[in-house]
Amino acid sequence: MDVSSFKPFLKCEAAGLAQFKKQWEPQPPKSGPNLLIFGNFIHSYFQSEKAHQEYITKDSKTRKEIFKYGKPEKGFKKDYVAGGLADSMIKTLAGDEVFNSVYMPGDKEVIVTGKLGNHLWKGKIDSLSLDRGLFCDLKTVDKIHKKHWIEGQNYPTNFIVERGYVMQIALYQELIYQTFGKWLQPFIFAVSKQDPPDHDLFDFDTNSIREMMEENIETIKANQERVFNLIAGKEQPIRCEQCAYCRKSKQITHSIHITDIELD
């Protein structure tokens, strides 16, 4: 199991299972680039020139997103062309001394594995520096300082908390320890899609954040048995009836009294 596959189950089991089995995937935004391909475009650039070239031409879906008519010989689309959004974000990071001294020296895309309880987990570390005792994750965001909201919480939070990156970093830290026997300090580099892009470096070095990371590991342990049973078909997923997948696949089974209508 990996954290990107696991997190959707915590929001809606039915959607998480359909996504895991590749029976459904969230629709990309109607305007702007495909978020996954766009993010990987930037990641691969800082991995190596070879990795970048292999990524942008690896399959028809990626080529269709990045190149005009899906053909490299026709040139890049506007978001990827020189001077475009991706190019601007790459140059922002490449021109930063801290990024070059912290992120770039590390080994890129390092696979780590381990176990939580009886279940196997894996992760891919964007930049790993065992000798310096740190690892980094690179995130592309629409706006770094944008307010985000979590259901049931009446105050805003930041993108790192709202998108479940605390869980991801906590898991990576654990898997790195199981793989290499070292506890490393985590960092997140973020670059925004604004014009011009914003960028920053974020650490997890406070008692409250460390407690939050521990809580996220416990959340994984408490839910992983259920998720693995869902994948194995031993249990049936619960539908939230409000997410995009549930709306798309919904079939009416009974009437609801007007006083029982759930409100967001």
N, C-alpha and C positions, 0 to 999 in steps of 0.2 A: 504494500500500500504506500502511496505517496500523499503528501498533504493536500495537493491540488485536487486529487480525486476524493479525498476524505471530507474536505470542508463542505461541499454541496450537500452531503447527507445530513449535516447538522441543521441546514435550513429547510430542506424538504427531502424526505427519504425517497419518495417516488421520482423526483427530478434527479436526485443524486445517482440513483440506480440506473435510470435511463441514460444519463450522461456517461456513466462508467461503462455501460454496455454499448456505447456509441449508437444508441437508438434515437438520441436527441441531443442537440447542443444549443446553448443560448445563441440567439441571433445577434450578429454584430450590429453596431450602431448604424442607423440609416444614412448618416452622413459622417464623413471622416474615415480614417483607416481602420482596418480590422485590428482590434486591440492586441490580440495574441501575436499575430504576424508582425505588427509594428514593433512591439516590445522585443521580440526575438531578433528582428532586424538590427536593433541597436545593441542588444546583448552580443550577437555574433560578431559585430564589428570590433568590439573590445576583446573578443576571444582570440582571434587571429585573422589575418587576411584570407587564409585558406578556408577556415571555418565559415567566414562571412560569405565567400563565393559559393561554397557548397550549400549554405542555407538558402540563399536567395534564388537558387536554381533547382532546389531539391525535388519539388513536385509541382503539379499543374496549379493547385490551389494557391500556393505561395507565389508562383510566377504571375498568376492572374491578378493577385493583389498588388504586386510590386511593379510589374512592367506593363506598358501599354499593350493591350490585346493579349497579355500573357506571354509576350515574346521579348526576350532580352535584347534582340537586335533592334527593336522599336524604341528602346529607351525607357527610363523610369517614369512612373506616374508622378504627379505634382508633389505628393507628400514625401517622395523618396529622391527626387531629383536634386542636384546640387543647388543649395540655397533654399530647399524645401524644409518642411518641418523636421523630418528625421535628421537631415544633414545639420540643421541648426542645433538640435539637441546633442548630437554627437560632438560638434565643435565646442559646445559649451562645456561638456565634460572633459574633452581632450585638452582644453586650454586651462584647466584648473590644476594648480600645483598639488593640492591635497589629494585629488582624485588620482593623479599620476603617481603619487608617492605611497598611497594606501591601497588603492584598488588594483592598479596595473601590475605591480610586481608579483601578485599572487598567482597560484596555479588556477586555471580557468575550468569551469564545468566539471568539477571533481565529484565523482559518484561516491556517496557514503551509504552504508547499510547498517542495520542493527535490529534489535527486537525490543518491543514494549510488551511485557508479559509474554504470551506465547505467540505473538504475531510479528511477522517480518515487515520492516519498513525500509524505505529508501529515500534518498534525497540527492539533489544536484546542487553543489555549491558554486555560485558564480565566481567568487575569487577567494581562494584559501591560502593563507600564509601561516603554516605550522611553525616556522622558525620565529615569526614575530608574534605568535599567539593571538591571531585574529582571523576572522572571515567576514566577507562582505556580500550583500545581496544588492542588486541593482534594480530599481523600480522606475517605471515611467508612469507619470500621473498627469491628470488634466490640470490640476492646480494644487500645489503643495499645502497651502494654508486654507483650503476650502473646508467648510464645516461639514461633517458627516453625522448621520443620525443612526442609532441602533434601536431596533424595535424594543419597546418597553423601557427605554431610557430617555428621560425628559431633558437631557442636556447634550450638546454636540460633542463629538470627539474628532480625532484626526484620522487620516486615511490609513495609517499603519494599524490602528486598533480596529477600525470598521471593516477592513478587508481581510482580517484574520492573519496579518503578517506576524503578529506576536506568536501565534501558534506555530507558524512556519519556522521562525527563527529558533524558538525553543526546541522544536523537534530536530532541526539541523544541528544545534549545539549538542544535543544528546547523541545523535548519530555520529557526529565527528568524534566524540569521546569514545564511543564503542568501536569505531573504525581505527582511530589513531592513538587512543589512550590519552588525549589531551583536552582540557577544557579551554575553549577559545573565546575571546571577546567578540561579540557580534556587532556589526554595523550595517546600516542601510544607506546607500547612496540613492537619492531621488532626483529626477530631472523632470521638469514640467513641459507640457505641450503649449505653453504660452509663447507669445511673440514679444520680446525675446524670451527664451526659456529661463525659468528659475531652477536652481539646483542647491542641494544641501546634503550634509552628512548627519546621520542620526545614530546615537548610541543607546544602549539598554542598561546603562550603568547606574541604576538607582535601586534601592531596596523594593520600592513599590512595583517597578517593572519586573524585577527578578521574581517577585511573588506572583505577578501576573503570568510570567512564563511558566512557573511551576504549576499554577492553576490550569494552564492550557494543556500541559502534559497530562494532568489528572483528567481533564476533559476527554482527551484522546483515549486514555486507558478505560474510562467509564463507558465510552461509546463504541470502541473498536469491535468488541465481540458482536454487538448488534449489527454493525456495518458488514462485517465479514459473513455473518449469517444471511443477511439480505443478498449479498453477492452470490452466495452458494445456493440460494433458493430455499433455505431452511425456514425463513420467515418472510412475511409479506410486508412491503413498504407501506408506511402511512403517508397519505396525500395531505398536503397543506391546503389544497383547493384555492390557493390565491396566487401562486407563482406562475410564471409564463408557461412552464410545462403543464401544470395542472389545468390552467385555463384552456390550453390547446387540446388536451386529451380528455376533457371533462365530459361525462355523460350523467344526465340527471337521473337520480335513483329514487328521490322522494321529494316531497314538498317541504318547505320551511315556513314556519309561522312568522308573520311579519315582525313580531316582537323578538324573534331569535336571530335576526340578521346581524352578523358579526360586522363590526366597524373597525377600520384601520386606525 
